[in-house]
Amino acid sequence: MLMKTSSRNPNAMHKPIGTHRPINGSAFSMLGADTAIAGNINATADLHVDGRVEGDITCTALVQGEGSEIVGSITVETARIAGRIDGSLTAREVVILKSARIRGDIVYDAVTIEQGAQLDGRLTPRTAHSQTVARGSDGNETRLAVTQREAEISETTEA
């Protein structure tokens, strides 16, 4: 395992590279751009993926970098997607950035899709009382938020 030391204090405790404890106390793990994993990932921590994963991912929160690729099913509480996904995504909250390329179905409570993102699949709300699709007739970014209590659609225009 790679370890890092503090250059300011050579006697400081060693800590594994790639792990970090945020202020709120939950763990955070990162897979770098040079990392490729074949197999499923089950993490109790938040996960940041910049590399390639071939397998299913289950974690609390997923942040996917622009150059990354995930081939498999993803089950998380929150997801921020910027790379490629070939597989299904199930999350309470999903943010799909304009650089995202997704081929698969998304099951969600709330979703935000930036203009320019590509999605080849179905959007399905997890609740029966939700609205599913809203499209801006003017071509501007459309935000669709769906919760168990109410569905709210808000469109934002670019300046």
C-alpha positions as CSV (number, residue, x, y, z in Angstrom):
1,M,0.0,0.0,0.0
2,L,1.4,3.5,-0.9
3,M,1.7,5.8,2.1
4,K,2.4,9.5,2.2
5,T,4.1,11.6,4.8
6,S,3.9,15.2,5.6
7,S,6.9,17.2,4.3
8,R,6.4,19.7,7.1
9,N,6.5,17.1,9.8
10,P,8.5,13.9,9.0
11,N,7.2,12.3,12.3
12,A,3.6,12.8,11.3
13,M,1.4,9.7,11.1
14,H,1.3,7.9,7.8
15,K,-2.0,7.7,6.0
16,P,-2.8,5.7,2.8
17,I,-2.8,7.6,-0.4
18,G,-6.3,7.9,-2.0
19,T,-8.2,8.0,1.3
20,H,-9.4,11.2,3.0
21,R,-11.7,11.9,5.9
22,P,-14.0,14.9,5.3
23,I,-15.0,17.1,8.1
24,N,-18.4,15.3,8.5
25,G,-16.6,12.1,9.4
26,S,-17.6,10.0,6.4
27,A,-14.9,8.3,4.4
28,F,-14.1,9.3,0.8
29,S,-12.3,7.0,-1.7
30,M,-10.9,8.0,-5.1
31,L,-10.0,5.9,-8.2
32,G,-7.6,7.9,-10.3
33,A,-7.6,8.3,-14.0
34,D,-4.8,5.6,-14.4
35,T,-6.9,3.0,-12.5
36,A,-8.9,0.3,-14.2
37,I,-11.0,-2.1,-12.1
38,A,-12.8,-5.3,-13.3
39,G,-15.2,-6.3,-10.5
40,N,-18.0,-5.0,-8.3
41,I,-17.4,-2.1,-5.8
42,N,-19.3,-2.0,-2.6
43,A,-18.3,1.0,-0.5
44,T,-19.7,2.5,2.7
45,A,-17.8,5.7,1.7
46,D,-18.4,8.3,-0.9
47,L,-16.6,7.4,-4.2
48,H,-14.9,9.6,-6.8
49,V,-14.1,7.7,-10.0
50,D,-11.8,9.2,-12.7
51,G,-10.7,5.8,-14.1
52,R,-12.5,2.8,-15.6
53,V,-14.8,0.4,-13.8
54,E,-16.2,-2.8,-15.3
55,G,-18.7,-3.9,-12.6
56,D,-21.5,-2.8,-10.4
57,I,-21.0,0.1,-8.0
58,T,-22.9,0.5,-4.7
59,C,-21.9,3.5,-2.4
60,T,-23.4,6.5,-0.7
61,A,-22.4,9.2,-3.1
62,L,-20.7,8.9,-6.5
63,V,-18.8,11.6,-8.3
64,Q,-17.7,10.6,-11.8
65,G,-15.0,12.6,-13.6
66,E,-15.2,13.6,-17.2
67,G,-12.7,11.1,-18.6
68,S,-14.0,8.1,-16.7
69,E,-16.1,5.1,-17.8
70,I,-18.3,2.8,-15.8
71,V,-19.8,-0.4,-17.4
72,G,-22.3,-1.8,-14.9
73,S,-25.2,-1.0,-12.6
74,I,-24.9,1.9,-10.2
75,T,-26.9,2.1,-6.9
76,V,-26.2,5.3,-4.8
77,E,-28.0,7.9,-2.8
78,T,-26.5,10.8,-4.8
79,A,-24.7,10.9,-8.1
80,R,-22.9,13.6,-10.1
81,I,-22.1,12.2,-13.5
82,A,-19.6,13.7,-16.0
83,G,-18.2,10.7,-17.9
84,R,-19.5,7.6,-19.7
85,I,-21.9,5.1,-18.2
86,D,-23.0,1.9,-19.9
87,G,-25.6,0.5,-17.5
88,S,-28.4,1.4,-15.2
89,L,-28.3,4.1,-12.5
90,T,-30.6,4.2,-9.4
91,A,-30.3,7.2,-7.1
92,R,-32.2,9.5,-4.9
93,E,-30.6,12.6,-6.5
94,V,-28.8,12.6,-9.9
95,V,-27.0,15.5,-11.5
96,I,-26.0,14.8,-15.1
97,L,-23.4,17.2,-16.4
98,K,-23.1,18.3,-20.1
99,S,-20.1,16.1,-20.7
100,A,-22.0,12.9,-19.6
101,R,-22.7,10.1,-22.0
102,I,-25.2,7.6,-20.5
103,R,-26.5,4.4,-22.2
104,G,-28.9,2.9,-19.7
105,D,-32.0,3.6,-17.6
106,I,-32.1,6.0,-14.7
107,V,-34.4,5.5,-11.7
108,Y,-34.5,8.7,-9.5
109,D,-36.3,10.9,-7.0
110,A,-34.7,14.1,-8.3
111,V,-32.7,14.7,-11.5
112,T,-30.9,17.6,-13.1
113,I,-29.7,17.4,-16.6
114,E,-27.4,20.0,-18.2
115,Q,-27.9,21.0,-21.8
116,G,-25.6,18.9,-24.0
117,A,-25.7,15.7,-21.9
118,Q,-26.5,12.6,-23.8
119,L,-28.9,9.9,-22.5
120,D,-29.9,6.8,-24.4
121,G,-32.4,5.2,-22.0
122,R,-35.5,5.8,-19.9
123,L,-35.9,8.2,-17.0
124,T,-38.2,6.6,-14.4
125,P,-39.2,8.2,-11.1
126,R,-39.1,6.0,-8.0
127,T,-42.4,7.4,-6.8
128,A,-45.8,6.7,-8.4
129,H,-47.0,10.4,-8.0
130,S,-44.2,12.0,-9.9
131,Q,-44.0,13.6,-13.3
132,T,-41.3,12.1,-15.5
133,V,-40.2,14.3,-18.4
134,A,-40.1,18.0,-19.1
135,R,-38.5,19.5,-22.1
136,G,-37.7,23.2,-22.8
137,S,-39.3,24.3,-26.1
138,D,-36.6,27.1,-26.4
139,G,-33.6,24.7,-26.2
140,N,-32.4,26.0,-22.8
141,E,-31.3,23.9,-19.9
142,T,-34.2,22.1,-18.3
143,R,-34.2,21.1,-14.7
144,L,-36.6,18.4,-13.5
145,A,-36.9,17.8,-9.8
146,V,-39.1,15.0,-8.5
147,T,-39.7,14.2,-4.8
148,Q,-42.2,11.9,-3.1
149,R,-44.4,14.8,-2.0
150,E,-44.5,16.9,-5.2
151,A,-43.1,17.4,-8.6
152,E,-41.6,20.7,-9.6
153,I,-40.2,21.7,-13.0
154,S,-38.1,24.8,-13.3
155,E,-36.4,26.0,-16.5
156,T,-33.3,28.1,-16.4
157,T,-32.1,30.2,-19.3
158,E,-28.5,30.8,-20.2
159,A,-27.3,34.4,-20.1
